[in-house]
């Protein structure tokens, strides 16, 4: 298991970290779709077909969405807890705070749970740098952007 990163420099002049270099995680390849996940799961010695797995996963996604929008948290053991969060703007007094005025947006939160913790990911994944991606003006080919 590898987590890939690329280096970047903070260019925000207002930041106390201006000019410093950091690493940013990079995902590799295409995003795995629900169909891809069902196919992958079906290849792991299961008696269930890809279609059955996809159906169950589709229903799970719909149910998680519904429950989170009802204000509930949904825990998938050893993966994450899904819940809703809100971003708000402050009010000077409690009685001045209203959803219409002070809530900027709502969003989905996913917090790791069980064995799928930051410590486990740090311990089990190798962290590897990807070289910079560049395009040669003469050749029109990319270099250094592929998987090492």
Secondary structure in CASP SS format (residue, H / E / C, confidence):
PFRMAT SS
TARGET T0000
AUTHOR 0000-0000-0000
METHOD secondary structure of the structure
MODEL  1
X C 1.00
X E 1.00
X E 1.00
X E 1.00
X E 1.00
X E 1.00
X E 1.00
X E 1.00
X E 1.00
X C 1.00
X C 1.00
X C 1.00
X C 1.00
X C 1.00
X C 1.00
X C 1.00
X C 1.00
X C 1.00
X C 1.00
X C 1.00
X E 1.00
X E 1.00
X E 1.00
X E 1.00
X E 1.00
X E 1.00
X C 1.00
X C 1.00
X C 1.00
X C 1.00
X C 1.00
X C 1.00
X C 1.00
X H 1.00
X H 1.00
X H 1.00
X H 1.00
X H 1.00
X H 1.00
X H 1.00
X H 1.00
X H 1.00
X C 1.00
X C 1.00
X C 1.00
X C 1.00
X C 1.00
X C 1.00
X C 1.00
X H 1.00
X H 1.00
X H 1.00
X H 1.00
X H 1.00
X H 1.00
X H 1.00
X H 1.00
X H 1.00
X H 1.00
X H 1.00
X H 1.00
X H 1.00
X H 1.00
X H 1.00
X H 1.00
X H 1.00
X H 1.00
X H 1.00
X H 1.00
X C 1.00
X C 1.00
X C 1.00
X C 1.00
X E 1.00
X E 1.00
X E 1.00
X C 1.00
X C 1.00
X C 1.00
X E 1.00
X E 1.00
X E 1.00
X E 1.00
X E 1.00
X E 1.00
X E 1.00
X E 1.00
X E 1.00
X C 1.00
X C 1.00
X C 1.00
X C 1.00
X C 1.00
X H 1.00
X H 1.00
X H 1.00
X C 1.00
X C 1.00
X H 1.00
X H 1.00
X H 1.00
X H 1.00
X E 1.00
X E 1.00
X E 1.00
X E 1.00
X E 1.00
X E 1.00
X E 1.00
X E 1.00
X E 1.00
X E 1.00
X C 1.00
X C 1.00
X C 1.00
X C 1.00
X C 1.00
X H 1.00
X H 1.00
X H 1.00
X H 1.00
X H 1.00
X H 1.00
X H 1.00
X C 1.00
X E 1.00
X E 1.00
X E 1.00
X E 1.00
X C 1.00
X C 1.00
X C 1.00
X C 1.00
X E 1.00
X E 1.00
X C 1.00
X C 1.00
X C 1.00
X C 1.00
X C 1.00
X C 1.00
X E 1.00
X E 1.00
X C 1.00
X C 1.00
X C 1.00
X C 1.00
X C 1.00
END
